[in-house]
Amino acid sequence: MLKRELALQLFEAFSMQRWNDMIRPVELTEMDKHAHKMIIAYCLGKYEEEKGRQVNWDTIITGGIFELLRRIVISDIKSPIYRKIKKLHPDVFRQLNKWVYEQLKPMFEGLPKEMNTELKRYLFDTNKGDDLTKKILEASHIYSSFWEFQIIKKVHPTGYKIEEIERVLKNDLEPFLDLAGMRKIICKGKILNFVDLCGQLRFQIRWSQTPRLPKTSVLGHMLLVAIFCYFFAREVNACSKRIYNNFFSALFHDLPEAMTRDILSPIKRSVEGMPEAISKIEEELAEKEISPLLEDGWFEEIKYFTRNEYESKIKIKGRVKHVTTEKINEKYNSDGYAPIDGEFIKIADDLSAYLEAYTANDLGLNSKHLQDGRRKIEEKYKGRIIAGISIEALFADFVR
């Protein structure tokens, strides 16, 4: 089972400031950057599939998660220094990865054993998957940094080394222009607007009326929920399509909030029929605003991901059927049913919110909103077991 230590380690990415030696009009955090990176990776992967190429989504997902964990552990090393160590001092880089592995190994003990092996392989195997998978991850990593840099450049265009940084980033992107998606982004195709829209979710702060530390964005929250969902899926031995669907459903689960902003749950529940009304408005706005930014066929998948996002579902002969996660485990855990565990997404969403309150409390912020939020989540999952996972034990780990 997912351990408290690993959940808190991931949450640290919200506190990691990027471009810390530059003038920034907003906070740019490691969690937000990696969330944007994985959305870009989704887009690049979809374009490659349209060209008939085989995309290893399992490797893309694990690569994104493991790289984020590595960056959290070595947070004191700036990216340019990290790249030079990797390129010029391979022995030192290997020792660094050995140290990273030793830090993360105890946190993986509650997860399936093969995940520990996969982490080790990722850190020490210089051939991390096939060339296409590596290119998608690397291109997404660089472009998400370039996206942040454009914000910094607008604020301080004459700053020290601004021109040099821009030149280096553009040169770094050039080898990836054989990817159809990168060409469309660089040439300002419509997918760039989708990438920009998703990137702007880093500016939407959650719990905006409640003082908290660290502040968390909708964008970063979506990735944290996706990572938790991935761990849950691995615990129940999910099929490949189920893992893919769970991860990307969670990654996009708050995408409609780009249209409506983050409306707090108490407000949603304040009036009878309010949740349904908001969901209907979000669906209509998504159809109007998001659909035109995507390639033909993509929106249908996004719609499957985001509509009734907290309900578990499958597809039978192209039609969506709502079932339970227990039923998926028993009967529908195969790629042909395209299963999504909406129940896991809800648990992961609540766990992310719980961590926000837990961390703020731990730092001395004890408002009524935060205390009530923690208590309600703890009470909600008392005695709950889903697909063999004790959700009560998951939250009890934080109050031991």
C-alpha positions in Angstrom: 0.0 0.0 0.0 1.1 3.6 -0.6 3.0 4.8 2.4 2.8 8.1 4.2 6.5 8.8 3.6 6.1 8.5 -0.2 3.0 10.6 -0.4 4.7 13.4 1.6 7.9 13.1 -0.5 5.8 13.7 -3.6 4.0 16.6 -2.0 7.4 18.3 -1.4 7.4 19.1 -5.2 4.9 21.9 -4.4 7.5 23.6 -2.3 10.3 23.3 -4.8 10.8 26.7 -6.6 12.1 26.7 -10.1 14.1 29.5 -11.8 14.9 30.6 -8.3 17.6 33.0 -9.4 15.3 34.8 -11.9 12.5 37.5 -11.6 9.2 35.6 -11.6 5.8 37.2 -11.6 4.3 33.9 -10.2 5.7 30.9 -8.4 7.0 28.2 -10.7 7.2 24.9 -8.9 8.5 21.5 -9.7 5.1 19.8 -9.4 3.5 22.2 -11.9 6.4 21.8 -14.4 6.1 18.0 -14.3 2.3 18.1 -14.6 2.6 20.2 -17.7 5.3 17.9 -19.0 3.0 14.9 -18.7 0.2 16.7 -20.5 2.6 17.6 -23.3 3.8 14.0 -23.4 0.2 12.9 -23.8 -0.2 15.2 -26.8 3.1 14.1 -28.4 2.3 10.4 -27.9 -1.2 10.8 -29.5 0.4 12.4 -32.6 2.9 9.5 -32.9 0.1 7.0 -32.6 -1.8 8.7 -35.5 1.4 8.1 -37.6 1.0 4.4 -36.8 3.9 4.3 -34.4 3.8 2.2 -31.2 3.9 4.3 -28.0 4.8 2.6 -24.8 2.5 4.5 -22.4 3.5 2.4 -19.4 7.1 3.6 -19.8 6.0 7.2 -20.4 4.0 7.1 -17.1 6.6 5.5 -15.0 9.3 7.6 -16.5 7.4 10.8 -15.6 6.8 9.6 -12.0 10.3 8.3 -11.4 12.0 11.5 -12.9 9.9 13.7 -10.6 10.9 11.6 -7.6 14.6 11.9 -8.6 14.3 15.7 -9.0 12.7 15.9 -5.5 15.5 14.0 -3.9 18.3 16.0 -5.6 16.4 19.3 -5.3 19.5 21.3 -4.4 21.2 20.6 -7.7 20.3 23.2 -10.4 19.3 21.7 -13.8 22.3 23.0 -15.7 24.7 21.5 -13.1 22.7 18.2 -13.2 23.0 18.0 -17.0 26.7 18.6 -16.9 27.2 15.9 -14.2 25.2 13.5 -16.3 27.1 14.3 -19.5 30.7 14.9 -18.3 30.9 12.8 -15.1 29.1 9.5 -15.7 30.6 7.7 -12.7 29.6 10.6 -10.4 26.1 10.5 -11.9 25.8 6.8 -11.3 26.8 7.3 -7.6 24.3 10.1 -7.4 21.5 7.8 -8.7 22.6 5.1 -6.2 22.1 7.6 -3.4 18.7 8.6 -4.8 17.7 5.0 -4.9 18.7 4.5 -1.3 16.5 7.4 -0.3 13.5 6.2 -2.2 13.8 2.4 -1.6 12.2 2.4 1.9 9.3 4.4 0.6 8.5 1.8 -2.0 8.3 -1.1 0.4 4.5 -1.1 0.7 4.1 -1.2 -3.1 4.3 -4.2 -5.5 7.9 -5.5 -5.5 8.2 -5.1 -9.2 7.9 -1.3 -8.8 11.1 -1.3 -6.8 12.8 -3.1 -9.7 11.4 -0.7 -12.2 12.7 2.3 -10.2 16.1 0.7 -10.0 16.1 0.0 -13.8 15.0 3.6 -14.5 17.8 5.1 -12.4 20.7 2.8 -13.6 19.7 1.6 -17.1 21.1 4.1 -19.7 18.7 2.7 -22.3 15.5 3.7 -20.6 12.9 2.2 -23.0 12.7 2.6 -26.7 14.0 5.6 -28.6 10.5 7.0 -29.2 9.5 6.9 -25.6 12.7 8.6 -24.5 12.2 11.3 -27.2 8.6 12.0 -26.1 9.7 12.3 -22.4 12.7 14.4 -23.2 10.9 16.7 -25.6 8.1 17.2 -23.1 10.6 17.9 -20.3 12.4 20.6 -22.4 9.3 22.3 -23.8 7.7 22.6 -20.4 10.8 24.4 -19.2 10.7 26.6 -22.3 7.1 27.4 -21.6 8.1 28.7 -18.1 11.0 30.6 -19.6 8.8 32.6 -21.8 7.0 34.0 -18.7 10.3 35.0 -17.2 11.6 36.6 -20.4 8.5 38.8 -20.7 9.1 40.1 -17.2 12.8 40.8 -17.6 13.8 40.6 -21.3 17.2 42.2 -20.7 18.1 40.0 -17.7 21.5 38.3 -17.2 21.9 35.4 -19.6 18.3 35.6 -20.8 19.4 35.4 -24.5 21.8 32.6 -23.8 19.2 30.6 -21.9 16.8 31.1 -24.8 19.4 29.9 -27.3 20.2 26.8 -25.3 16.6 25.8 -24.9 15.8 26.3 -28.6 18.9 24.3 -29.5 17.8 21.6 -27.0 14.4 21.4 -28.7 15.7 21.1 -32.3 16.6 17.3 -32.2 12.9 16.6 -31.4 11.4 18.3 -34.4 11.0 15.0 -36.1 8.1 14.4 -33.6 4.9 15.5 -35.3 3.5 17.1 -32.1 6.6 19.1 -31.5 6.5 20.6 -35.0 2.8 21.5 -34.5 3.6 23.2 -31.2 6.6 25.1 -32.5 4.7 26.2 -35.6 1.8 27.4 -33.3 -0.7 24.8 -34.4 -4.0 24.6 -32.5 -2.6 22.1 -30.1 -0.3 24.9 -28.8 -3.5 26.6 -27.5 -4.4 23.4 -25.6 -0.9 23.2 -24.1 -1.2 26.9 -23.1 -4.6 26.3 -21.6 -3.4 23.4 -19.5 -0.3 25.4 -18.5 -2.4 28.2 -17.2 -3.9 25.9 -14.6 -0.8 26.5 -12.6 -2.1 30.0 -11.9 -5.3 28.7 -10.3 -4.6 28.3 -6.6 -6.6 25.7 -4.7 -8.4 26.6 -1.4 -7.9 30.2 -2.5 -9.8 31.7 0.5 -7.8 29.6 3.0 -4.2 30.6 4.0 -2.0 27.5 3.4 1.6 26.5 3.0 2.6 25.5 0.5 0.1 27.0 -2.0 -1.0 24.3 -4.5 -2.2 24.8 -8.0 -4.9 23.0 -9.9 -2.3 21.8 -12.4 0.0 20.3 -9.8 -2.9 18.8 -8.0 -4.0 17.0 -11.1 -0.6 15.3 -11.4 -0.4 14.3 -7.8 -3.9 12.7 -8.1 -2.7 10.9 -11.3 0.4 9.5 -9.5 -1.7 8.2 -6.6 -4.1 6.6 -9.0 -1.2 4.9 -10.7 -0.1 3.4 -7.4 -3.6 2.2 -6.7 -3.9 0.6 -10.1 -0.6 -1.2 -9.7 -1.7 -2.5 -6.3 -4.8 -4.2 -7.9 -2.7 -5.6 -10.8 -4.5 -3.5 -13.4 -4.2 -4.2 -17.1 -2.3 -1.8 -19.3 -5.3 0.1 -20.6 -6.7 0.5 -17.1 -3.4 2.0 -15.9 -3.3 4.3 -18.9 -6.9 5.4 -18.4 -6.6 5.8 -14.7 -3.5 8.0 -15.0 -4.7 10.3 -17.7 -8.2 10.5 -16.4 -6.8 11.7 -13.1 -4.3 14.0 -14.9 -7.2 15.7 -16.8 -9.9 15.3 -14.1 -9.9 19.1 -13.3 -9.4 20.3 -16.8 -12.9 21.7 -17.0 -11.9 24.1 -14.2 -9.9 26.0 -16.8 -13.4 27.3 -17.7 -15.1 27.6 -14.3 -12.2 28.0 -11.8 -11.9 25.8 -8.7 -15.3 25.9 -7.0 -15.0 24.7 -3.4 -17.0 21.6 -2.4 -19.0 23.3 0.4 -20.3 25.9 -2.2 -21.1 23.1 -4.7 -23.2 21.4 -2.1 -24.8 24.5 -0.6 -27.9 24.4 -2.9 -29.8 21.3 -4.1 -28.9 20.6 -7.7 -25.8 22.8 -7.7 -23.3 20.0 -8.4 -25.3 18.8 -11.4 -25.7 22.4 -12.7 -22.0 23.1 -12.4 -21.1 19.7 -14.1 -23.5 20.6 -17.0 -22.0 24.0 -17.4 -18.5 22.5 -17.4 -19.5 19.9 -20.0 -20.9 22.6 -22.3 -17.9 24.9 -21.9 -15.5 22.0 -22.5 -17.4 21.2 -25.7 -17.2 24.8 -26.8 -13.8 25.9 -25.6 -11.6 22.7 -25.4 -12.8 20.5 -28.2 -11.7 22.9 -31.0 -8.2 22.9 -29.6 -7.8 19.1 -30.0 -7.3 16.9 -33.0 -10.3 14.8 -34.3 -11.0 11.9 -32.0 -9.0 13.2 -29.1 -11.9 15.0 -27.4 -13.9 11.8 -27.3 -11.2 10.3 -25.1 -10.9 13.4 -23.0 -14.7 13.4 -22.6 -14.6 9.7 -21.4 -11.8 10.7 -19.0 -13.5 13.8 -17.5 -17.3 13.2 -17.5 -18.5 11.6 -14.2 -14.8 11.4 -13.3 -15.4 9.9 -9.9 -17.5 7.0 -11.2 -15.9 3.7 -12.2 -16.8 2.7 -15.8 -16.0 0.5 -18.7 -16.9 0.4 -22.4 -18.9 -2.5 -24.0 -19.3 -2.3 -27.8 -18.5 1.4 -27.6 -21.0 2.3 -25.0 -20.1 3.5 -21.5 -21.3 1.4 -18.6 -21.0 2.5 -15.0 -19.8 -0.3 -12.7 -17.8 -0.5 -9.4 -14.1 -0.9 -9.0 -14.8 -4.2 -7.3 -16.6 -5.4 -10.4 -13.8 -4.2 -12.7 -11.4 -6.3 -10.6 -13.7 -9.4 -10.8 -14.8 -9.2 -14.4 -13.6 -6.3 -16.6 -9.8 -6.0 -15.9 -8.8 -6.3 -19.5 -7.8 -3.8 -22.2 -10.9 -4.5 -24.3 -13.2 -3.0 -21.7 -11.2 0.3 -21.4 -11.8 0.4 -17.6 -11.5 3.5 -15.5 -11.5 3.4 -11.7 -13.3 6.6 -10.9 -13.5 5.5 -7.2 -9.7 5.5 -7.1 -9.6 9.0 -8.7 -11.9 10.3 -5.9 -9.8 8.7 -3.2 -6.7 10.1 -4.7 -8.4 13.5 -5.0 -9.3 13.4 -1.3 -5.8 12.2 -0.3 -4.3 15.2 -2.2 -6.7 17.5 -0.3 -5.9 15.8 2.9 -2.1 16.3 2.3 -2.8 20.0 1.7 -4.5 20.4 5.1 -2.1 18.0 6.8 1.0 19.9 5.6 -0.4 23.3 6.4 -1.3 22.1 10.0 2.2 20.7 10.4 3.6 24.1 9.5 1.4 25.8 12.2 -1.6 26.9 10.1 -4.7 25.5 11.9 -7.7 27.3 10.5 -11.2 25.8 11.0 -11.4 25.1 7.2 -8.2 22.9 7.3 -9.1 21.1 10.5 -12.7 20.4 9.3 -11.4 19.2 6.0 -9.0 16.7 7.6 -11.6 15.4 10.0 -14.3 14.9 7.3 -11.9 12.9 5.1 -10.8 10.7 8.0 -14.4 10.0 8.9 -15.4 9.4 5.3 -13.0 6.5 4.9 -13.4 4.7 8.2 -13.8 1.0 7.5 -13.6 1.5 3.8 -11.9 -1.2 1.7 -12.0 -1.0 -2.1 -10.7 -3.8 -4.3 -8.7 -5.1 -1.4 -7.1 -1.8 -0.5 -7.8 -0.5 3.0 -8.5 3.2 2.5 -8.9 3.6 6.2 -5.4 2.4 6.8 -4.1 4.7 4.1 -5.4 7.8 6.0 -4.7 6.3 9.5 -1.0 6.3 8.6 -1.1 10.1 9.0 -2.6 10.1 12.5 -0.4 7.4 14.1 
